Amino acid sequence: MPDDLDLIPRSVRDKLDRIGIKLHLRDWQAFTRMERQRLCDLPCSSEAEMRDYGVELAQLVRRVTGAAPEALPPKIPR
C-alpha cells in the first residue's frame, strides 16, 4: 500500500476505470487521508463490490465538490 496518498494510486485508478468514474486529482486531494486509504482498501471486483464502490466514491465526490462525479464508460477487465 502506498505510504504517500497525495497522488491517486494505480490500484484506485484501475477501480475507477472498472466502475466508469472520472476522479480529478484535486477531488482526491480534498478527501481525508482515511477516506483515501479506504478507497485503496475497498474491494471492487464483483458486480456488488463495483456498485458499492461507486456509491461510496460518488458520496465522497459530492461532499467535496457539491456535484456528482463525471461518468465514463466502464472498462471491463479481460
C-alpha positions, 0 to 999 in steps of 0.5 A: 500500500502506498505510504504517500496518498497525495497522488491517486494510486494505480490500484484506485485508478484501475477501480475507477476505470472498472466502475466508469468514474472520472476522479480529478486529482484535486477531488482526491486531494480534498478527501481525508487521508482515511477516506483515501486509504479506504478507497485503496482498501475497498474491494471492487471486483464483483458486480456488488463490490463495483456498485458499492464502490461507486456509491461510496466514491460518488458520496465522497465526490459530492461532499467535496465538490457539491456535484456528482462525479463525471461518468465514463464508460466502464472498462471491463477487465479481460 
